[in-house]
Amino acid sequence: MSALPSIRDKALYRYAYLQGRTSALPSSFSDLSGALVRKVASFVTLPLPLLSFLAVPLYGGSSTTASLVFFYATWTTCILVMSHDPILLEIGGTLAIRIFCFVIPALAFLLGDCMAPSLSKRLKARGHRLLPDQLGRDKLFLVFGVSLSNVLLAVVLQALLEQFCTGALRMRSLLKVTSIVPLPLNILTDLLKGFVIRGIVHYAVHRWLFHTYDTILKTWHLSWQHSLKFPFSLVASYDHPVCFLLSTWLPTYLPAVLSRWHVLTWHIFLVLTSLEQLFVFSGYAVLPSTILIAGMARRMEAHFDSIQASGPAGNFGQLRLIDFLLGTSCKGGSALLDDVQDEAEKRAIQEQIDEAVHAAIASMNSKKRPGQESNGNREHGEGTYKSSPDASGEVDQAADSGHAQQRRSGRRQGTRG
């Protein structure tokens, strides 16, 4: 009998709760349309503060301090003044980043490859062999549809997890959404730990579940993503939905949940990983970084080649550091240390040429007499002619040294091949 009052109180609470929720529902078509317009407008304007922060350092010549102050003010305004729902803020920013940092650029790369193949084959590392237009229109539409669906599926799954934890389980959100922005050092530390966890989880899933053990996951991965003979940007998310969630979404989202990152840290991490996927799968030879991105792109192509050759697969990791440590790099491919050495040699050659040019200019200036400017053109010409051999000799010596180092680098690459 003592339990009856408790049951009655819970029933009354549920009844009152349902009455309150029912009264908040729109009672007419105009109320419904107004509520939908408000939700859509809130969702569209939600990611603008984050995108404006990313654009401020690139456009307009504002200082770093002004950019940080602007971002802090915008973030606080977005949380407190605009009063967005925390889950909407997290999911809206996630969707905006995936669309603007991966889907739209990847689609632009694909359209450029198909509309200007003569230009694209000059930018591709392997020329016309990496042009996606040879797959046919129907296959390209399929790749784009599956890729976009997987991106949206990951965002929806993240939203459902947040709603389940905060709504059904009455727990705190998986990510922190507060107006207190974490310190830059804390953000950097979380990002470094995130890349480590992401690399380990992705390597384990990609190697053992997709390429080692004969499971349904291996069958799906080989028949979906590796049905294509070469990568391009949209292929990064073209896979069976389960395989995509395990190898791409889970390694990226897991470190954020384990450490309960601030949503700002999560958005920065998502920007970096989205751009990484965009460039690594692109097949282009002209990329932002020779040491990391270009080397990762070449090893991704080697991974696809190993599958097509029906030989032992390799290059399972993101940065390929784990492949180097565990000996699963593709045979004949360059390692991370080789990319670093090649980039260092290129920079050393350029520095030697710059130093030689500066030395030649200094030599020309030092050989000019104080009153030379007031003399005739003939004397000025003679002085210039006399100083020219020394300057050209130093530049030629630097150029010869640069060519020699390039030849040594070429012989080393030939040995690796």
C-alpha positions, 0 to 999 in steps of 0.5 A, a space after each residue: 500500500 505504501 507504494 501506491 502514493 508513489 505510483 500515483 504521483 508518477 502518473 500525475 507527473 506524466 499526465 501533467 507533462 504530456 498535457 504541457 507538451 501537447 499544449 505546446 504543439 501547433 494548433 493550426 496550419 499557420 502555427 505549424 508553418 511558423 514553427 517550421 520556419 523558425 527551426 529552419 532559420 535557426 538551423 541555417 544560421 547555426 554554423 555561421 559563427 564557426 564558419 566566420 571564425 574560420 574565414 576571418 584569418 584568411 580574409 581581411 587582414 585582421 590580427 590574430 588577437 582580433 580574430 580570437 576576440 571576435 570568436 570568443 564574442 561570437 561563441 558566447 553570443 551564439 550560446 547565450 543570446 541566440 539561445 540555441 539548443 546544445 544538441 542543435 549547436 553540436 549537430 548543426 556545426 557537424 553537418 555544416 563542416 562535413 558539407 563545406 569541408 568535404 562534400 562540396 569540395 569533393 564534388 567540385 574536384 569530381 566535376 573539374 576532373 570530368 569537365 576539364 580532363 586535359 587539365 586534371 591529368 596534368 595535376 593527377 599523380 598518375 595522369 589519365 589513369 586516375 581520372 574518374 570519368 572513365 567509370 561512366 556516368 551511372 557509376 559516378 552518380 552511385 558513388 556520389 549518392 552513397 558517399 553523401 548518404 554515408 556522411 548524412 548517416 553519420 550525422 544522424 547517428 551522432 544526433 540519435 546518440 546525443 538524444 538517447 543519452 540526454 533524453 532517455 537516459 537523463 545523462 549529460 551530453 556526450 560533448 560539452 557545449 558551454 560558453 567557456 571556450 577551452 584554452 588553446 593548449 588544451 585544444 592542441 592536447 586533445 587534438 594530438 590525443 585524438 589523432 593517436 586514438 583515431 589512427 590506432 582504431 582505424 588501423 585495427 578495423 581496416 587491417 583485421 576486420 576488412 582485409 585479414 579475417 574472412 568476415 562479411 565486413 571484408 566482403 562488403 569492403 572489397 565489393 564496395 570501396 575496392 570495386 573502384 580501381 583507384 581513389 578520388 575524393 568521394 571514395 573516402 566515404 564510398 563504402 558499405 554503411 556499416 564499414 564506413 561507420 566502423 572505419 571512418 566515423 567511429 575512429 573520429 568520434 570515439 576520442 571526442 566521447 572518451 575525453 568528452 571534448 568541448 564541441 569547439 574542439 570536436 569541430 576543429 578536429 572534424 575540419 582537419 580530418 575532413 580536409 585530410 580525407 579530401 586531399 588524401 583520396 584526391 589523387 592529385 600530385 599538387 597538394 598542401 604538404 609534401 611531407 604528410 598529405 602528398 605522401 599519404 595520398 601516394 600510399 593510399 594509391 598504393 593500397 588500392 594497387 595492392 588490392 587490384 594486384 591480388 597480392 598482400 594488402 598494405 598501407 592500412 593506417 592514416 599517417 602510415 606510422 603504424 604500418 612502418 612500425 608493424 611492417 605492413 607498408 606496401 612493397 616499393 612504396 615510400 615511407 614517411 621518413 623518405 618523404 621527410 628526407 625528400 622534402 628536407 633536400 628540396 628545402 636545402 636546395 632552395 635555401 642554397 640558391 637563395 643564399 647564392 643569389 643574395 651573396 651575388 647581389 651583395 658582391 655587386 653592391 660592394 664593388 660599386 664605387 661611391 661616386 659611380 652613380 654620378 659617372 656616365 653610362 659607360 662606366 656604369 656598364 663596365 662596373 656591372 660587366 666586371 661584377 657579373 662573372 662572380 655573381 653568375 659563378 656563385 649562382 651556377 655553383 648553387 644550381 650545380 649543387 642543387 642538380 646533384 642533390 636532385 640526381 641523388 634523390 632520383 637514384 634513391 627513389 629508383 632504388 626504392 622502386 
